Amino acid sequence: MRIANVSGRLALITADGTRAVDVERASDGRFAADPQAVYEHWDAFREWAAGAELPEGEPFDAADLGAPVPAARQIFAIGLNYRAHADESGFDAPEGLPPVFTKFATAITGPVTTLELPEGGHNDWEVELVAVIGKRAREVAEADGWDYVAGLTVGQDVSERIGQLAGPAPQFSLGKSHPGFAPTGPWVVTTDEFDNPDDLELRCTVNGEEMQKGRTRDLIVSVPALVARLSQVLPLLPGDIIFTGTPSGVGMGRKPQRWLADGDLLVSTIEGIGELRQTCRG
């Protein structure tokens, strides 16, 4: 099942990805049009969607897609969660829970956007698998972690490295939260759609040149383990999102270093989900 935000309304996307079924209309108002609200009623929504006789749906344009989870109350972002990325960043791979920071909610955008680059910044790319929480999770066992995940989507943890690393202590959250620095989408895909949700290929290109390519099986701390470990500290709430970390190949780790520039086309793809497309300006 694919859940999307089409022109600000909750929609189910057909298997071929070409048509959208408006959920509020198809459910006769049982479920609201607000794309964020569905995660508060996730089990009931999944049961309805599985048994409903849905209409054919309407064609839509990629430009009509907004962030599938547009107003998460908590946004968790995980650093250094691939060993090769920790190496290229000059850090030791973490032994326990990797560094956790946030991307502030105003950074969230949809899958096809114009990315305004902060003037004078070193603006970098980080393709990431994003997990969406489907029910309240508190002190969850790792073996049960996937049970709390509504689905998966593609994310870009765009990062302005000067601001991120300036000062006596790094400003990770601020350096990664400029407007538009958290594109997500194109939709949320439920975990039953994947042969193995723990092993998905993710790629990032700039102007068609491959910058990152990895597999989520190489995460140091897997998605269910992240759910378990975070939930030992605080409750995860329905509709929260977790940026799970990026593989190697970021601009900061290259020799010479490389940054996003005006006119660049940044494309981020995850197997079985889809792609993001950001056109850079600035």
C-alpha positions in Angstrom: 0.0 0.0 0.0 1.2 3.5 -0.9 0.0 6.5 1.0 0.5 10.0 -0.4 -0.2 13.6 0.0 -1.8 14.8 -3.3 -2.5 18.5 -3.3 -2.7 18.5 0.5 -5.2 15.6 0.7 -4.6 12.0 1.8 -4.6 9.5 -1.1 -3.9 5.9 -1.8 -1.7 5.4 -4.9 -2.4 2.6 -7.3 0.2 -0.2 -7.7 1.5 1.3 -10.9 2.0 4.7 -9.3 -0.1 6.6 -11.8 -3.5 7.2 -10.1 -4.6 8.5 -6.7 -7.7 7.6 -4.7 -8.9 10.4 -2.4 -9.3 8.7 1.0 -11.8 11.1 2.5 -14.2 10.6 -0.4 -13.7 6.9 -0.8 -14.3 6.3 2.9 -17.4 8.6 3.0 -15.6 10.8 5.5 -14.5 8.1 7.9 -10.9 9.2 7.5 -10.0 12.9 7.2 -8.3 14.5 4.2 -5.4 15.6 6.4 -2.4 13.4 5.4 -0.9 13.6 8.9 -4.1 12.5 10.7 -4.2 9.0 9.4 -1.3 7.8 11.6 -3.5 8.4 14.7 -5.9 5.7 13.3 -3.4 3.6 11.5 -4.7 0.1 12.4 -8.3 1.0 11.5 -7.1 2.7 8.3 -5.2 -0.4 7.2 -8.1 -2.7 7.9 -10.4 -0.4 5.9 -8.0 0.0 2.9 -7.5 -3.8 2.7 -11.2 -4.5 2.5 -12.6 -1.5 0.7 -13.8 -1.5 -2.9 -11.8 1.5 -4.1 -12.5 3.6 -7.2 -10.1 3.7 -10.1 -8.6 7.0 -8.9 -7.5 10.0 -10.8 -4.3 10.7 -12.6 -1.9 13.1 -10.9 1.3 14.9 -11.6 4.5 14.5 -9.5 4.4 18.2 -8.9 1.1 17.7 -7.0 2.7 15.5 -4.4 3.5 17.0 -1.0 5.4 15.5 1.9 3.6 12.3 2.8 4.1 13.0 6.5 3.8 16.8 6.5 3.6 17.6 10.2 5.4 15.1 12.3 5.6 16.0 16.0 9.0 14.4 16.4 11.6 14.1 13.7 14.6 11.9 14.6 17.7 12.0 12.5 20.5 9.4 13.0 24.1 10.2 12.3 27.1 8.0 11.4 24.8 4.9 11.0 26.9 3.4 8.1 30.5 2.5 8.9 31.9 3.8 5.6 30.1 7.2 6.1 31.6 7.4 9.7 35.0 6.8 8.1 34.7 9.4 5.4 33.5 11.9 8.1 36.5 11.3 10.3 34.7 9.6 13.2 34.8 6.2 14.7 31.7 4.1 14.1 29.4 4.3 17.1 29.3 1.3 19.5 25.8 2.0 21.0 23.1 4.3 19.7 24.5 6.6 17.0 24.3 10.4 17.4 20.6 11.5 17.4 19.6 15.1 16.4 16.5 16.6 14.8 15.5 18.3 11.6 13.0 21.0 12.5 9.5 20.6 11.0 9.7 23.7 8.8 12.4 22.0 6.8 10.0 19.3 5.6 8.9 19.5 1.9 7.6 17.1 -0.8 9.4 15.0 -3.3 9.7 17.5 -6.2 10.9 20.9 -5.2 13.2 23.8 -5.8 15.9 23.8 -3.1 17.1 27.3 -2.2 20.7 27.0 -1.1 21.9 29.3 1.7 24.3 31.9 0.4 27.9 31.1 1.1 27.1 27.7 2.5 28.7 24.3 1.9 25.5 22.5 1.0 25.7 18.7 0.9 23.5 15.7 0.1 22.6 12.7 2.3 20.1 10.2 0.9 18.3 8.3 3.7 15.6 5.7 4.4 12.9 7.3 6.5 10.7 5.2 8.8 7.2 6.4 9.7 5.8 5.4 13.1 2.3 4.0 13.0 1.5 3.6 16.7 2.8 4.8 20.1 6.0 3.0 20.9 7.4 3.0 24.5 10.1 0.5 25.7 9.7 -1.7 22.6 11.7 -4.9 22.2 13.9 -4.9 19.0 12.2 -8.1 17.8 8.9 -6.1 17.7 10.3 -2.9 16.2 8.8 -3.4 12.7 5.3 -3.7 14.3 5.4 0.0 15.1 6.5 1.2 11.6 3.6 2.2 9.4 5.8 2.4 6.3 9.0 3.7 4.7 9.7 6.7 2.5 12.7 8.4 0.8 14.4 11.3 2.6 17.2 13.8 1.9 19.1 15.0 4.9 20.4 18.1 3.1 23.1 19.7 5.2 24.9 23.1 5.3 28.3 22.0 6.7 29.7 25.4 7.8 26.7 26.1 10.1 26.5 22.4 11.1 30.1 22.3 12.3 30.7 25.8 13.6 31.3 26.9 17.1 32.5 25.1 20.3 29.9 22.4 19.8 28.4 21.3 16.5 25.0 22.7 15.5 23.7 19.6 13.7 20.0 20.4 13.9 20.3 24.0 12.7 22.7 23.2 9.9 20.3 20.6 8.6 17.0 22.6 9.0 17.1 25.4 6.5 13.8 25.6 4.6 13.5 22.7 2.2 16.3 20.7 3.8 14.1 17.7 4.5 12.4 16.6 1.2 10.5 13.3 1.6 8.3 11.1 -0.5 7.1 10.4 -3.0 4.8 8.4 -0.7 4.9 6.1 2.3 5.1 2.4 1.4 3.9 -0.2 3.9 6.5 -2.8 4.9 4.5 -5.7 3.5 5.3 -4.4 0.0 9.0 -5.4 0.4 10.5 -8.8 0.1 13.0 -7.7 2.8 12.5 -4.2 4.3 15.9 -4.6 6.0 17.7 -4.7 2.7 16.9 -1.9 0.2 19.2 -0.2 -2.2 19.5 3.6 -1.9 21.2 5.9 -4.4 21.8 9.6 -4.9 22.9 11.4 -8.1 23.8 15.0 -8.9 23.3 16.0 -12.5 23.1 12.3 -13.3 26.5 11.5 -11.7 26.2 8.8 -9.0 27.3 10.1 -5.6 26.0 7.6 -3.2 25.0 3.9 -3.5 24.4 1.6 -0.6 22.1 -0.9 1.0 20.1 -0.6 4.2 21.4 -4.0 5.3 24.6 -2.1 6.1 23.0 0.1 8.8 24.9 -0.2 12.0 21.6 0.1 13.9 18.7 -1.3 11.9 15.2 0.2 11.7 13.7 -2.1 14.4 16.7 -1.5 16.6 16.3 2.2 16.3 12.7 2.0 17.3 13.6 -0.1 20.3 16.5 2.1 21.5 14.8 5.4 21.0 11.6 4.1 22.7 13.7 3.3 25.8 14.3 7.0 26.2 11.0 8.6 25.2 7.7 7.6 23.5 7.6 7.5 19.7 4.3 9.0 18.6 2.0 8.1 15.6 3.3 10.0 12.6 6.8 10.6 13.9 9.6 10.1 11.4 13.1 8.7 11.7 15.8 9.6 9.2 17.9 6.5 9.6 21.3 7.6 8.4 23.2 8.0 5.1 25.8 5.8 3.3 29.2 7.0 2.1 29.6 9.4 -0.8 28.6 12.8 0.7 30.3 15.9 -0.7 32.1 16.6 2.6 33.9 13.3 2.4 35.2 13.7 -1.1 38.7 14.9 -2.2 38.3 17.6 -3.2 35.1 18.3 -1.3 32.1 19.0 -3.5 29.0 21.1 -2.7 25.6 21.6 -4.3 25.5 24.6 -6.7 23.0 26.6 -8.5 21.3 24.6 -11.3 22.2 21.2 -9.9 19.6 18.4 -10.1 19.7 16.2 -6.9 17.9 12.9 -7.4 17.5 10.5 -4.4 16.1 7.0 -5.0 15.3 4.0 -2.8 14.4 0.6 -4.2 10.7 -0.2 -4.0 9.7 3.3 -3.0 10.6 5.9 -5.6 12.6 9.1 -6.0 13.0 12.7 -4.9 14.0 15.4 -7.3 15.4 18.7 -6.1 16.5 21.5 -8.4 19.0 23.7 -6.6 18.9 27.5 -6.7 21.3 30.0 -5.1 
